[in-house]
Each structure stands twice: as C-alpha cells, then as structure tokens.
Amino acid sequence: MKKVFRILLIVLLAGLFIGTFVFLWNKTRPVKTVYAIVTPIRDTISQYVVATGQVEPRDEVLIKPQISGIISTLHKEAGDMVRQGDVIATVKVIPEMSTLSSAESAVRQAEINLEQVEREHVRTEKLYRRNVITLDEFEKSETELRTAEENLQSARDNLEIVRDGIISRNAEISNTQIRSTIDGMILDVPVKVGNSVIQSNNFNEGTTIANVADMNDLIFRGKVDETDVGKLHVDMPVTLNIGAVQDSELNARLEYISPKATTDNNVIMFEVKAAIDADDDLFVRSGYSANASIMIENRENVLAVPEGVLEFEGDKTYVHVLTSPEGAEEQTFERREVVTGLSDGMNMEIREGLSETDRVRGAAIPHTEQ
C-alpha cells in the first residue's frame, strides 16, 4: 500500500513540474505583433468650420400700447398669423381722478365760453343788419363763434380720451385697439386679460403685448472660434443641422462676420450670421439650436489615408510602408517621409511620398504564436 502511495506522489510531483515548466515557457515566448494593412485611396477631402448657435427671425417686433390701462380682450394668441393692422388686444383705460376732473372742468369752461360768445354774436348780427357795424366786425364775431365751438369739441374729445381712451368719432383708429405693425406670426403673448399695461413713450419702454416676426425670413446666429474666423468670408455657403429636426438640413449663406470679439468662458469668439433659404416643407421654430458647417476648402480625387497611420515628428510626417510580400510570416516596413495636405479630421491628403499601390502599416493587432 505504501508503495502505491509513493508512486502516486511521484506522478503528481512530475505532473506539477511539467505543468509549471510549460506555463513558464509560454510566458517567456516572444509576442509577435501583426499590423493591419491600409491601402491609400482616392477620395474627396473637405474642411469645415463649425459654428454653434440658434435659428431666429431676422426682425422680431415688440408690439407695445400707446396708452396705459388694463387688458380687457385678447383677440390673438401665440402661433396665429396676423396682417399689418390686425387687432391683437383691446385695452380698457382706467383714468386718474385728477386728470378726469381737469378734463370735465375744461368742458364746462368751454361750454360757458361758447354760451357767452353765442350771445355776443347774436347782438353783433342784429347790429350788422341795421348797418350799425361794418362787415369786418361781423366776420370777426363769426370767427370767435367758430373758435369757441371748436374749443368745446376739443375739450369733449379730450374728456373722452381721458375717460374711455377713445374718441367716439374716430373709434376705428383708437389707441385702445392694439394692432400688429407688420405681417407675420405671433411668437408670444406675454400678457393676460386683466393685466395692467403701460404706454410706450420717451421715458418708458412700455409693456409688451405681443412679439411678432416674419417666419419666412430666418437667420442663423452663432459663434466661431478666433482660430477659424480668419478662414471665413461673406457669401460662403452654409449647411445647417437643427437638433430638434432630425434628418434635415437647411441651406444658408454667410452674410455677417463680427469685427469685434466676445469672450465666452475665457474663449475668444466672433459672432456670425447666415441668411437661411426658405423651405416651405419644413416649419422651423424660433430659438431652435443649430450647428452651421461652413465649407472653407474642398479637394476632389486626391490620394488619402486615415490620420491614424501617420507619425508626426517635428514639422515632418512619416508612414511605414510594407516591404515584405503580403501573407509573409514576418512583416517588414520602411519608414518613409510624406508630404500631407488637407485634412477633414479623419482622412489626410497625401501630396507626395505614396502611391495607390503602396501598403501602409495601420493599427497593431497583438498575436501570440501557438
């Protein structure tokens, strides 16, 4: 029994020794690296400057009242189309008591003055018919009468404006009817029925009743980095990608490049604007965020390789060209200097140093011999 146990122990130790030897031998074997092979191709390389920003109407008009009061009626809401002159809201005037009292007093004074002038005119007319006074004196009396009548009418109109905000004989042009000043779409109505509003004048901007804009005349407003702004010029074609509208692009044309920089998070940026070509099949809302791609250079049918195969050393660029036959057990490469051109961020143009028949070393693929 002891002899059998001794034999098993020897076999076990031998197996452990052989296993350890095989493991260590495999660990010390050299690792062979196999590289992917890349073939230069003919391609179109385009370089873009990207600006981030948003889409907005070229002109957005703030509709403000010319009289203070309270919103009594809203005739339109956001999203409605309006024509110039359409009534958006109606304002009810709440007069100040002192101003109302002064207007009523002015009417009474004008009535008293008219009564006096009428009596004097009656006496003047009688004297004129008796040839006691001249025609000039009679005509002067008539003028005074008409002036007194006009003053009374003016005082009554002023009273109506103070009390009602409207002159009954000119109701169609009343300031209480808040009208659109342009054709377009109402983007926002920031007031509600019952809100107090203040008139727009030289001392106060006034309360905004509605925002109206022509949605057929849109622009892109964005910013580009200072390193890219020198590559741009007016009239460059622009392609817009709107995040909220998937799988759609809008064409535009660069029309403005700011001559003055702004600082955004310690980065110097320049504002740009691009006029958007109208697309009747696509409704674009004001404020959509968008990315503008501005093509600054384009080269067609050039020899190109992925940027990942290039090595940069100082102001020189190198590639590793395969010199061994394809399928050979060992890959050998020649380090060769090349002259590069335009890059689109993924592929690089090769102007000199490579041909379409060359094979270039790509990414490494670790491989261990069995």
VODOVEX-725596 format. One record per residue (C-alpha): residue number from 1; x, y, z. Coordinates in steps of 0.02 Angstrom, whole numbers, plus 50000, padded with zeros to 5 digits. Last residue first. Layout:
BEGIN
NUM,X,Y,Z
...
REM end
This chain:
BEGIN
370,50048,51437,48459
369,50118,51604,48409
368,50047,51755,48502
367,49958,51898,48414
366,49932,52081,48462
365,49847,52178,48318
364,49935,52344,48288
363,49844,52483,48194
362,49895,52526,48018
361,50053,52500,47918
360,50040,52562,47740
359,50028,52468,47576
358,50085,52557,47419
357,49997,52531,47252
356,49897,52694,47261
355,50057,52793,47276
354,50144,52873,47423
353,50280,53004,47456
352,50198,53164,47394
351,50030,53250,47408
350,49947,53138,47537
349,49776,53206,47591
348,49727,53159,47768
347,49573,53064,47824
346,49476,53077,47986
345,49480,53260,48040
344,49443,53326,47865
343,49626,53350,47823
342,49706,53445,47679
341,49887,53418,47626
340,50024,53299,47679
339,50200,53274,47614
338,50269,53102,47655
337,50427,53035,47739
336,50451,52846,47731
335,50486,52718,47866
334,50505,52551,47777
333,50411,52402,47846
332,50436,52216,47872
331,50301,52090,47913
330,50357,51914,47957
329,50265,51757,47904
328,50231,51827,47731
327,50048,51844,47680
326,50079,52002,47581
325,50259,52012,47524
324,50376,52110,47637
323,50407,52296,47608
322,50253,52370,47694
321,50263,52560,47704
320,50275,52644,47874
319,50216,52824,47866
318,50304,52986,47911
317,50265,53171,47936
316,50390,53311,47965
315,50374,53477,48057
314,50429,53400,48222
313,50394,53215,48213
312,50219,53166,48164
311,50177,52985,48128
310,50032,52947,48012
309,49929,52788,48010
308,49792,52862,48121
307,49758,53004,48000
306,49673,52882,47882
305,49748,52887,47707
304,49712,52998,47556
303,49758,53018,47373
302,49655,53160,47299
301,49503,53144,47187
300,49418,53304,47247
299,49481,53445,47356
298,49366,53559,47456
297,49407,53710,47566
296,49315,53828,47684
295,49150,53735,47696
294,49043,53814,47832
293,48950,53689,47940
292,48821,53775,48050
291,48758,53686,48205
290,48583,53726,48265
289,48480,53765,48420
288,48298,53806,48382
287,48255,53979,48451
286,48115,54024,48331
285,48029,53872,48263
284,48069,53797,48094
283,47925,53727,47991
282,47993,53621,47848
281,47905,53592,47681
280,47905,53776,47631
279,48094,53786,47646
278,48159,53965,47645
277,48347,53986,47619
276,48428,54040,47782
275,48531,54201,47792
274,48688,54172,47894
273,48753,54270,48043
272,48923,54261,48130
271,48981,54314,48303
270,49165,54300,48347
269,49233,54202,48495
268,49378,54220,48618
267,49369,54082,48748
266,49376,54132,48933
265,49204,54055,48961
264,49136,54157,48814
263,49234,54315,48774
262,49171,54424,48632
261,49266,54477,48478
260,49234,54628,48367
259,49230,54635,48177
258,49077,54521,48177
257,49056,54415,48023
256,48894,54440,47926
255,48809,54368,47773
254,48853,54183,47768
253,48732,54092,47655
252,48606,53961,47706
251,48548,53788,47659
250,48445,53690,47782
249,48472,53509,47827
248,48353,53377,47890
247,48373,53203,47962
246,48305,53251,48134
245,48226,53419,48170
244,48259,53465,48352
243,48448,53463,48329
242,48448,53576,48178
241,48589,53546,48054
240,48630,53698,47949
239,48738,53696,47792
238,48824,53860,47747
237,48883,53927,47579
236,49012,54070,47591
235,48937,54238,47543
234,49042,54338,47670
233,49215,54274,47712
232,49284,54143,47830
231,49459,54074,47858
230,49507,54215,47977
229,49364,54165,48093
228,49437,53992,48124
227,49569,54022,48259
226,49457,54154,48341
225,49325,54020,48375
224,49156,54034,48292
223,48990,54100,48359
222,48809,54086,48305
221,48658,54174,48232
220,48564,54082,48095
219,48438,54189,48004
218,48254,54175,47961
217,48144,54272,47841
216,47988,54167,47812
215,47950,54172,47998
214,47908,54358,47989
213,47900,54406,48172
212,47775,54466,48302
211,47803,54475,48490
210,47646,54528,48585
209,47580,54649,48716
208,47749,54713,48776
207,47728,54839,48916
206,47805,55011,48891
205,47984,55062,48858
204,47962,55213,48972
203,48028,55391,48965
202,48012,55430,48780
201,47846,55340,48769
200,47769,55165,48769
199,47608,55150,48867
198,47598,55046,49024
197,47495,54887,49041
196,47393,54815,49184
195,47347,54633,49166
194,47162,54589,49171
193,47164,54479,49016
192,47336,54403,49004
191,47505,54468,48948
190,47662,54385,48875
189,47586,54350,48703
188,47724,54259,48611
187,47779,54212,48436
186,47637,54295,48341
185,47669,54257,48158
184,47695,54384,48021
183,47636,54543,47934
182,47691,54701,48023
181,47628,54837,48143
180,47505,54724,48233
179,47364,54819,48317
178,47322,54865,48497
177,47147,54939,48494
176,47140,55059,48642
175,47238,55186,48540
174,47082,55217,48437
173,47095,55225,48248
172,46925,55147,48210
171,46841,55242,48353
170,46870,55410,48273
169,46701,55494,48308
168,46688,55408,48477
167,46860,55467,48532
166,46942,55328,48632
165,47038,55304,48793
164,46872,55299,48887
163,46885,55433,49022
162,47043,55526,48973
161,47012,55506,48787
160,46828,55550,48804
159,46871,55706,48905
158,46997,55759,48774
157,46864,55742,48640
156,46745,55849,48744
155,46878,55983,48767
154,46916,55982,48579
153,46731,55998,48539
152,46715,56145,48658
151,46868,56231,48585
150,46798,56206,48410
149,46633,56288,48458
148,46727,56436,48538
147,46833,56456,48381
146,46677,56451,48270
145,46597,56589,48375
144,46755,56696,48375
143,46762,56682,48187
142,46581,56734,48171
141,46615,56888,48280
140,46762,56936,48170
139,46651,56921,48019
138,46528,57044,48096
137,46666,57169,48138
136,46734,57159,47962
135,46561,57183,47887
134,46545,57352,47974
133,46434,57398,48121
132,46271,57496,48134
131,46206,57437,47967
130,46044,57378,48047
129,46084,57201,47991
128,46257,57220,48068
127,46185,57274,48235
126,46073,57121,48239
125,46220,57006,48196
124,46327,57083,48332
123,46191,57051,48462
122,46175,56868,48410
121,46366,56851,48409
120,46378,56917,48586
119,46252,56789,48646
118,46343,56649,48554
117,46511,56704,48627
116,46441,56695,48804
115,46366,56523,48778
114,46529,56463,48700
113,46631,56522,48849
112,46516,56432,48971
111,46528,56271,48867
110,46718,56284,48857
109,46728,56308,49045
108,46618,56156,49073
107,46724,56050,48955
106,46886,56106,49040
105,46813,56059,49210
104,46775,55884,49146
103,46954,55867,49084
102,47025,55929,49250
101,46918,55806,49348
100,46973,55662,49236
99,47156,55708,49260
98,47134,55716,49449
97,47037,55553,49452
96,47167,55458,49351
95,47081,55364,49211
94,47072,55174,49196
93,47076,55143,49008
92,47022,54974,48941
91,47147,54900,48821
90,47098,54788,48675
89,47214,54657,48603
88,47286,54590,48441
87,47191,54695,48315
86,47252,54667,48137
85,47335,54821,48061
84,47477,54730,47974
83,47422,54552,47946
82,47423,54417,48077
81,47463,54231,48085
80,47422,54147,48250
79,47556,54043,48338
78,47542,54134,48504
77,47367,54200,48534
76,47252,54330,48458
75,47098,54433,48505
74,47146,54465,48687
73,47014,54570,48775
72,47006,54688,48925
71,47193,54717,48951
70,47204,54856,49081
69,47262,55034,49055
68,47402,55141,48986
67,47400,55207,48808
66,47515,55191,48658
65,47523,55003,48683
64,47675,54895,48638
63,47701,54767,48499
62,47879,54702,48503
61,47940,54666,48328
60,48058,54522,48285
59,48162,54550,48129
58,48284,54421,48059
57,48186,54282,48140
56,48289,54158,48243
55,48390,54000,48222
54,48521,53957,48352
53,48706,53946,48384
52,48856,53834,48357
51,48982,53868,48220
50,49082,53732,48132
49,49222,53773,48010
48,49237,53642,47876
47,49370,53552,47776
46,49327,53439,47631
45,49430,53293,47566
44,49362,53196,47417
43,49439,53023,47398
42,49562,52917,47301
41,49626,52778,47412
40,49785,52732,47506
39,49785,52549,47561
38,49796,52508,47746
37,49874,52350,47817
36,49831,52294,47993
35,49986,52256,48095
34,50038,52091,48174
33,50136,52095,48335
32,50232,51939,48387
31,50249,51909,48571
30,50412,51824,48620
29,50393,51663,48723
28,50436,51688,48906
27,50259,51660,48970
26,50237,51503,48865
25,50396,51428,48938
24,50341,51473,49114
23,50175,51383,49091
22,50255,51230,49009
21,50382,51214,49152
20,50250,51233,49285
19,50144,51098,49203
18,50294,50980,49190
17,50338,51004,49374
16,50159,50980,49432
15,50144,50821,49328
14,50306,50754,49399
13,50250,50792,49577
12,50086,50701,49548
11,50171,50551,49470
10,50294,50540,49617
9,50151,50551,49741
8,50055,50415,49651
7,50207,50300,49654
6,50234,50328,49842
5,50050,50287,49879
4,50066,50126,49781
3,50222,50076,49877
2,50142,50116,50043
1,50000,50000,50000
REM end
